[in-house]
Amino acid sequence: MRSNDGSRTGGEILVDQLVAHGVGHAFCVPGESYLAALDAFHDSAVTLTVCRQEGGAAMMAEAVGKATGRPGICFVTRGPGATNASPGIHIAMQDSTPMIVFVGQVARDMREREAFQELDYRAVFGSMAKWATEIDDPARIPEIVSRAFHVATNGRPGPVVIALPEDMLTERAVVGDAPPFEPVETWPGLTDMSRLQKMLWAAKRPVVILGGSRWTENAWAATQRFAERFDLPVFTTFRRGHLFDQTHKNYGGDLGIGPNPKLLARVKAADLVLLVGSRMGEMPSQSYTLFEIPQPRQTFVHVHPDINELGRVYRPHLAINASPSAFAAALEGLQAPNEIPWAGEAATAHADYLAYTDKATDVPGAVNLGEIMIWLRGQLSPDDILCNGAGNFSGWLHRFYRLRRFNTFIGPTSGSMGYGVPAAIAMKRLYPERNVFCLAGDGDFLMHGQEFMTAVQYDLPVVIAIVDNGMYGTIRMHQEREYPGRVIATALKNPDFAAYARAFGGFGATVDKTADFASAYEAARASGQPAIIHLKVDPSAITPVTTIEAIRQKALQGK
């Protein structure tokens, strides 16, 4: 209850700061350690979504940070609540996503006694977050929260963890609110762009690679115009396919897991690589084999918003410290040469991409996930949002679906399982007017399958397709490569996922053959309920291009 004397509790000050900084949504699992903050939410304009496990809440907040470029907000309780949230914090760090996690803490007079569920949050999250801190004085809440928003968004975005002592949240203070934050854009210098212009004019086979965060729809459009003007082939990095229209004539594919061999050959044969926004980590770099380290053979131009990433792994010939949005705006000033030496390369790259993704590959079993993805790309609207977690199942989505709009895909570049369902729920909470589809694996889904109840509770009609092959498929694939035939700890016995959905109050359907998917999907959408489509796939169909048996046989021959 608000006071009339001008003072506010720490909880009230905290929630008022979120409102001042433009927060519209927050995700939580309630806990007694931050009851005063929960009470302050009661009368606020912030929409609070209660989740079933802190990992789901943190992943929902991370997904909002991905989609908006502004910090996703998560509240969890002390001790096990905080450690349960750690996967979402790790995703935010590896995916360069702005997020702020507020964690309840023991009272100040109990610290360092190992009180009930006490943790040293600076120590626990110090290597996992951009900044981890604790607020001792309610009068400093505006200052520290303002700093958190700036730290989370500026440079390379990432997570901030703030511990909230229980008694600090009930203490009263008189203090003004901080002004609303705005991310600081780092702009490329005129000299940088002049040097880039000269490098492009001297090139014979340049390519562009897009990745990372801090993109905007305006940057997406400006980069597309730049590619058209220079007739450049453009590629995207692992799970960043939404950064370029995949049906565009200049698009050549994604540098994910199992990329088109012709794409890899084209990048290796390039004489100039313009890398924008990405760190070019392990996945897109094909385990750090795509470019020489530290000095790439190609003329290497690296654009990144964080100065610490430039030269960290690859020594660029031209390092440009700029956010992707600012850099994309500066690209408008570059002029293409009168005659383009590489004319036609983009068209060839796009033709190779279409040929690689146009038709589904043959796989064992009656359900062909590639054919389902191709059906979906013809049925879903360009503005529909797709989400996935981690597992081999996602390879079919990345290969055969074609993203056409900015921010229509939300997935973990960190490869964290259990992500797709929370992400889909967060997107439907954020954009209730848009259709949201999630592709999940069987093991992947059950890591946060309880959040399906969150979708039911808030009437969020997401459609989740669960790819059930009865195993942890990615690990089984690696197991067969390294220890062929010695299967252990990867088999799964699964529930009837359609019945699971109905038990939670949603819609459920089972698909045993490819031809049945269309009617199941249409029924799921027509139900107006959160829905699960249980896809029963052959366990042998481990990737779009090989089988479990083929991997095992090859491994045995190599022994």
TORMI-936531 format. One line per field, with one value per residue (C-alpha): residue number from 1; residue in one letter; z, y, x. Coordinates in steps of 0.001 Angstrom, whole numbers, plus 500000, padded with zeros to 6 digits. Layout:
<nodes>
num <- NUM_...
residu <- a_...
w <- Z_...
v <- Y_...
u <- X_...
</nodes>
This chain:
<nodes>
num <- 1_2_3_4_5_6_7_8_9_10_11_12_13_14_15_16_17_18_19_20_21_22_23_24_25_26_27_28_29_30_31_32_33_34_35_36_37_38_39_40_41_42_43_44_45_46_47_48_49_50_51_52_53_54_55_56_57_58_59_60_61_62_63_64_65_66_67_68_69_70_71_72_73_74_75_76_77_78_79_80_81_82_83_84_85_86_87_88_89_90_91_92_93_94_95_96_97_98_99_100_101_102_103_104_105_106_107_108_109_110_111_112_113_114_115_116_117_118_119_120_121_122_123_124_125_126_127_128_129_130_131_132_133_134_135_136_137_138_139_140_141_142_143_144_145_146_147_148_149_150_151_152_153_154_155_156_157_158_159_160_161_162_163_164_165_166_167_168_169_170_171_172_173_174_175_176_177_178_179_180_181_182_183_184_185_186_187_188_189_190_191_192_193_194_195_196_197_198_199_200_201_202_203_204_205_206_207_208_209_210_211_212_213_214_215_216_217_218_219_220_221_222_223_224_225_226_227_228_229_230_231_232_233_234_235_236_237_238_239_240_241_242_243_244_245_246_247_248_249_250_251_252_253_254_255_256_257_258_259_260_261_262_263_264_265_266_267_268_269_270_271_272_273_274_275_276_277_278_279_280_281_282_283_284_285_286_287_288_289_290_291_292_293_294_295_296_297_298_299_300_301_302_303_304_305_306_307_308_309_310_311_312_313_314_315_316_317_318_319_320_321_322_323_324_325_326_327_328_329_330_331_332_333_334_335_336_337_338_339_340_341_342_343_344_345_346_347_348_349_350_351_352_353_354_355_356_357_358_359_360_361_362_363_364_365_366_367_368_369_370_371_372_373_374_375_376_377_378_379_380_381_382_383_384_385_386_387_388_389_390_391_392_393_394_395_396_397_398_399_400_401_402_403_404_405_406_407_408_409_410_411_412_413_414_415_416_417_418_419_420_421_422_423_424_425_426_427_428_429_430_431_432_433_434_435_436_437_438_439_440_441_442_443_444_445_446_447_448_449_450_451_452_453_454_455_456_457_458_459_460_461_462_463_464_465_466_467_468_469_470_471_472_473_474_475_476_477_478_479_480_481_482_483_484_485_486_487_488_489_490_491_492_493_494_495_496_497_498_499_500_501_502_503_504_505_506_507_508_509_510_511_512_513_514_515_516_517_518_519_520_521_522_523_524_525_526_527_528_529_530_531_532_533_534_535_536_537_538_539_540_541_542_543_544_545_546_547_548_549_550_551_552_553_554_555_556_557_558_559
residu <- m_r_s_n_d_g_s_r_t_g_g_e_i_l_v_d_q_l_v_a_h_g_v_g_h_a_f_c_v_p_g_e_s_y_l_a_a_l_d_a_f_h_d_s_a_v_t_l_t_v_c_r_q_e_g_g_a_a_m_m_a_e_a_v_g_k_a_t_g_r_p_g_i_c_f_v_t_r_g_p_g_a_t_n_a_s_p_g_i_h_i_a_m_q_d_s_t_p_m_i_v_f_v_g_q_v_a_r_d_m_r_e_r_e_a_f_q_e_l_d_y_r_a_v_f_g_s_m_a_k_w_a_t_e_i_d_d_p_a_r_i_p_e_i_v_s_r_a_f_h_v_a_t_n_g_r_p_g_p_v_v_i_a_l_p_e_d_m_l_t_e_r_a_v_v_g_d_a_p_p_f_e_p_v_e_t_w_p_g_l_t_d_m_s_r_l_q_k_m_l_w_a_a_k_r_p_v_v_i_l_g_g_s_r_w_t_e_n_a_w_a_a_t_q_r_f_a_e_r_f_d_l_p_v_f_t_t_f_r_r_g_h_l_f_d_q_t_h_k_n_y_g_g_d_l_g_i_g_p_n_p_k_l_l_a_r_v_k_a_a_d_l_v_l_l_v_g_s_r_m_g_e_m_p_s_q_s_y_t_l_f_e_i_p_q_p_r_q_t_f_v_h_v_h_p_d_i_n_e_l_g_r_v_y_r_p_h_l_a_i_n_a_s_p_s_a_f_a_a_a_l_e_g_l_q_a_p_n_e_i_p_w_a_g_e_a_a_t_a_h_a_d_y_l_a_y_t_d_k_a_t_d_v_p_g_a_v_n_l_g_e_i_m_i_w_l_r_g_q_l_s_p_d_d_i_l_c_n_g_a_g_n_f_s_g_w_l_h_r_f_y_r_l_r_r_f_n_t_f_i_g_p_t_s_g_s_m_g_y_g_v_p_a_a_i_a_m_k_r_l_y_p_e_r_n_v_f_c_l_a_g_d_g_d_f_l_m_h_g_q_e_f_m_t_a_v_q_y_d_l_p_v_v_i_a_i_v_d_n_g_m_y_g_t_i_r_m_h_q_e_r_e_y_p_g_r_v_i_a_t_a_l_k_n_p_d_f_a_a_y_a_r_a_f_g_g_f_g_a_t_v_d_k_t_a_d_f_a_s_a_y_e_a_a_r_a_s_g_q_p_a_i_i_h_l_k_v_d_p_s_a_i_t_p_v_t_t_i_e_a_i_r_q_k_a_l_q_g_k
w <- 500000_498937_501640_501600_503120_499932_500998_499179_500081_498259_496395_495250_494201_492232_490293_489634_487996_485676_484622_484139_481844_479693_480906_479848_480716_483473_484172_487569_489913_493228_496404_499952_499571_497362_498543_498820_495123_494207_496190_494265_490982_492135_491249_488426_484663_484186_482963_485226_483962_486613_485399_486654_486975_487149_484104_482044_483462_482663_479120_478562_479681_477451_474469_475068_475160_471846_470203_471435_471970_475421_478631_479352_483044_485345_489096_491013_494631_496424_496370_494282_492490_491318_490316_488441_486443_485541_482140_480952_482181_480329_477128_477428_477798_474872_472651_473494_474751_477154_480304_483970_486600_490029_492752_496301_499024_502758_505086_505455_509132_508260_505492_505602_508093_505338_506198_504569_500796_500995_498081_497225_493898_492843_493104_491642_488582_488244_485288_483699_483629_482432_485931_489213_492204_495334_496545_500217_500352_498871_498108_495564_493667_490906_490364_490246_488126_485649_485437_484929_481901_480343_481072_479708_476403_475581_473755_473488_475252_478016_481372_484649_487992_490916_494398_496595_500384_501778_504446_501950_499914_502905_504087_503129_501434_499734_496382_492849_489848_487314_483799_481139_479633_475943_474426_473273_469568_468514_465047_462544_461688_458244_457895_458634_455944_453462_453981_453591_450351_448954_450065_448353_445144_445147_445807_443255_445309_448461_450786_453707_456897_459350_462961_466559_468255_468356_464976_464139_461354_459814_459872_458323_455444_454994_454807_452167_450075_450442_449252_446249_445328_445431_444248_447224_448390_451986_454564_458145_461163_463318_464332_463032_459771_460339_459739_455962_453847_452969_449766_448588_445445_447369_450157_450061_453200_456862_458515_460988_461767_458587_456135_452362_451237_448358_450881_452798_449581_448556_451893_451747_448164_448991_448907_451257_454167_455776_459133_460826_464430_464985_467166_464671_467493_467369_465518_462566_462197_461899_465078_464249_460922_458474_458971_459960_463527_464356_460815_458261_454750_453269_453740_456928_457983_461402_462632_466260_468961_471630_471245_473282_470589_467832_467596_470378_468079_464566_463750_461252_458435_459280_462711_462974_466478_465699_466499_463567_463446_463254_460762_458535_458452_457439_454581_452807_451945_450146_446347_444287_441475_437963_436957_439583_439115_441092_439233_439231_442345_444511_441995_441911_445710_445945_443323_445328_448465_446729_445315_448770_450532_447893_448291_451390_451615_451905_455479_457114_458509_457677_458997_456956_458959_455892_454024_457049_457142_453419_453931_456773_454722_452214_454857_457543_457173_456758_460129_462024_464667_464888_467992_468789_471512_470892_469222_465838_465066_464549_461555_459442_460392_459664_456321_454856_456361_454891_457133_455356_458023_460754_464227_463117_464611_468270_469091_471307_469587_472845_472057_475306_475465_476829_475250_472539_474695_477040_474045_472209_475274_475725_472066_472276_475478_473737_470375_471016_467483_465800_465176_467077_466160_468193_467080_470001_470512_472935_475448_474678_475374_478720_480112_480312_479268_482461_480977_478639_481687_481611_478049_479194_482208_480070_477057_474701_471626_470593_468471_469585_467385_469347_467349_469198_468256_471725_472503_473084_469370_469198_471930_470372_467059_468736_470713_467512_465974_468931_470496_467766_469000_472688_473424_476985_478693_475491_475206_476318_477145_476368_477319_474920_474259_472760_475942_477938_476154_476828_480495_480842_479181_475677_472268_471365_468165_467068_463634_462461_458801_456944_455118_458422_459610_457629_459089_462593_462341_460989_463799_466353_465047_464852_468476_469747_472538_473307_471220_470968_467815_468630_465657_465824_463769_463020_465362_462417_460819_462806_460361_456949_455254_457186_459506_462795_460995_458436_461161_463090_460019_459056_462591_462702_459384_460749_463871
v <- 500000_503357_505945_509572_510973_510832_507796_504467_500965_499487_497260_500252_502185_499162_498604_502343_502209_499431_501555_504587_502560_501429_497840_496398_492703_490789_487048_485420_482525_484063_483767_485035_486734_489491_489796_493586_493816_491509_493732_496768_495031_494783_498396_498865_498964_496108_492849_490100_486507_483812_480726_477166_477028_479705_478362_478927_482423_483363_481991_483956_487131_486327_485812_489245_490754_489063_490272_493869_494739_496038_494093_491243_491249_488234_487907_484772_483872_483203_480055_477322_479897_481708_478556_477304_480556_480140_478453_481542_483757_481629_481844_485636_485811_483529_484972_488601_489347_492185_490848_491779_489121_490312_487743_487695_487624_486988_489965_492115_491216_487489_487578_485378_482944_480617_481620_479832_479614_482206_482626_485057_486206_488170_484981_482627_484734_486755_484744_484201_487751_491115_492436_490906_493120_493554_496579_497439_500821_501450_505034_503642_501558_504179_504549_500826_499852_502625_501344_497804_498847_500541_497655_495089_496931_498787_497309_493594_493098_490557_489691_491593_489933_492095_490629_492197_491710_491015_493736_496302_495882_496777_499717_503124_505928_509251_509333_510450_508159_507875_509205_506614_504863_504694_502335_504074_503512_503330_504821_503967_506799_508362_506915_503429_503688_505204_502292_499812_501532_501107_497470_496679_498407_496372_493042_490345_487888_489583_488082_489459_487510_488802_487754_488855_491157_494911_494791_496749_496520_499670_498054_494895_496945_499107_496042_494537_497723_497670_494057_494887_497955_496032_492723_490935_487370_487504_484711_484543_482811_480018_480758_484334_483593_486352_488992_488756_487810_484197_484440_487468_487105_487970_485419_482447_480440_480109_479095_476758_473081_471016_473957_473677_472576_475067_477872_476896_476723_480176_481726_480040_481244_484853_487515_489848_488918_491582_490171_492313_491864_488310_486979_484082_481552_477783_476923_479357_479014_475223_474632_477508_475988_478417_481188_481021_482176_484745_486140_485100_484545_486680_490428_490429_493326_492833_495100_494649_496901_495742_496827_493784_491403_493014_491055_488682_485628_486957_489786_491906_493897_496522_496606_498776_499358_500010_498586_496798_499367_502320_500543_499656_503312_504297_501764_504018_506344_503728_503758_500594_500490_501210_497697_494960_492302_489742_490333_487170_485651_486526_484974_481797_481661_482089_479406_477041_477881_477182_473902_472826_473708_473333_469659_467507_464776_461138_459849_456576_456350_457631_461181_463385_466503_468222_467905_469334_472345_472916_472752_475272_477715_477795_478192_480505_484275_486139_487792_484549_483775_480468_479249_476181_474736_472597_469246_467626_468136_471859_471073_470476_473873_475729_474009_473907_476818_480294_483336_486470_489151_490600_489044_486186_483537_483161_480382_479800_480171_478761_475454_475273_472619_473500_476965_476752_476445_479378_481482_480770_481681_484917_485844_485206_487256_490061_489861_488367_489235_487133_483396_481588_478112_476128_473077_471018_467675_465101_465499_469203_469728_467947_470164_472958_471203_472362_475865_474591_475223_478858_479063_477533_479838_482962_481662_481813_479692_478718_475601_473264_470378_467773_465611_462281_459885_458331_459557_462428_462458_464806_462955_459595_460835_461783_458537_456494_458465_458026_454752_452957_450497_451185_452947_454178_457002_458370_456330_457964_456563_459284_460043_460478_464161_464767_463421_465552_468646_467707_466982_470532_471974_472418_470807_467651_465672_462817_462545_459165_460072_463222_463610_463987_467032_469662_468684_468401_471866_473405_471773_473067_476618_476352_475177_478582_476772_476144_473063_470171_468113_464875_463868_460239_460039_457159_457236_456349_459742_461565_464432_465510_463813_460642_457923_456396_453200_455050_456963_453758_451886_454692_454822_451069_451136_453799_451833
u <- 500000_501433_502203_501101_504302_506380_508351_508269_509318_512272_509832_507783_510879_512084_508870_508569_512005_510861_507912_510158_512438_509538_509118_505768_506260_508010_508200_508478_508121_506978_509027_508814_512187_510741_507134_507432_508304_505428_503071_504317_503481_499850_499081_501592_501163_503646_502094_503428_503458_503776_505630_505997_509792_512454_514285_511159_510703_514313_514048_510836_512581_515562_513232_511675_515172_515959_512766_512818_516486_515513_516161_513789_512851_512751_512098_513073_513522_516786_518928_517281_515139_518253_520114_517051_517168_520848_520262_518375_521204_523755_521678_521501_525286_526135_523387_524275_520769_519873_518203_517941_517286_516169_516838_515543_518184_518299_517938_521036_521578_521696_524268_527385_525804_524554_521012_518098_518763_521547_523959_526724_525275_528333_530372_527751_526937_530126_531409_527978_526622_527901_527368_526195_525477_523376_521413_521960_520206_516726_517766_520261_517714_517155_520896_521669_518668_519493_523048_521740_519682_522692_525071_522605_522125_525340_528325_527733_524370_524032_522457_522655_521829_520672_520179_517495_517832_514386_514510_515863_512677_510475_512612_511248_513158_512521_514292_513505_513211_516011_515315_514411_517423_518226_520810_523975_524600_528243_528673_531403_533774_534012_537504_536162_533510_535968_538369_535506_534463_538007_538205_534907_536001_539223_537504_536752_534682_533316_530702_528662_527910_525289_524810_524674_522182_521431_519687_516539_513997_515480_518946_517476_516051_519168_521421_519162_519399_523198_523335_521161_523230_526525_524988_526574_525901_524675_524804_523534_525043_523638_520024_520177_518349_515798_518483_517936_514935_515694_513648_515665_517774_520963_520518_522877_522087_523036_526280_524672_525106_525419_525461_525375_528874_528652_528093_531232_533229_532004_533060_536476_536988_536041_538739_536819_534552_532361_531230_528571_527420_528619_531428_531764_531772_532092_528863_528954_532738_532380_534399_536766_537838_536205_538769_542412_543189_544360_544781_542144_543471_540689_540570_538522_536296_534713_531920_530906_529389_531859_535487_536576_535308_537378_540628_539616_539704_540203_542578_540617_542191_539579_537913_534806_533476_529804_526391_524744_521934_524338_526592_523641_522598_526140_526044_523537_526440_528543_528589_528899_531472_530211_531157_530838_533551_531569_528294_526203_527797_524781_522380_524468_524646_520875_520294_522521_520525_517215_518482_519705_516446_513745_512854_512836_515434_514365_514352_513297_509789_506318_506847_509187_509965_511411_508116_506298_508635_508084_504310_504567_506643_503812_501096_502457_502340_505658_504928_504358_506979_508862_510673_512733_514892_517957_518394_518894_515197_515865_518083_514982_513531_516772_517220_513717_511773_512380_512197_511015_510733_512930_512520_510293_512579_513566_516018_519071_522436_523822_522115_520155_517446_514025_514063_511406_508283_509092_510162_506904_504853_506799_506273_502535_502405_504294_502509_499048_497897_500606_500683_503458_504711_507238_509199_510487_512184_510835_513661_513803_510083_510039_512760_510187_507000_505288_505210_502473_500270_501383_500056_496755_496521_496888_494901_497876_497088_500607_501079_503883_504993_506944_509350_509317_512116_512389_515888_518259_519003_521981_523843_522951_524397_527686_527617_527367_530242_532574_531376_529378_526782_527488_524209_523722_521801_520226_516985_513740_510311_507804_504208_501320_502000_498542_496954_499408_498075_494463_495214_496527_493409_494774_494387_496287_496729_498982_500599_501895_502414_503349_500036_498170_500107_498166_494793_496274_497819_494611_492601_495092_494744_490954_490742_491866_493725_497369_498088_500514_500982_502778_504963_506114_509292_511608_514643_516871_516123_518769_519550_518222_521193_522048_520767_521843_522816_524947_526783_527445_528668_531037_532411_532945_534773_537094_537983
</nodes>
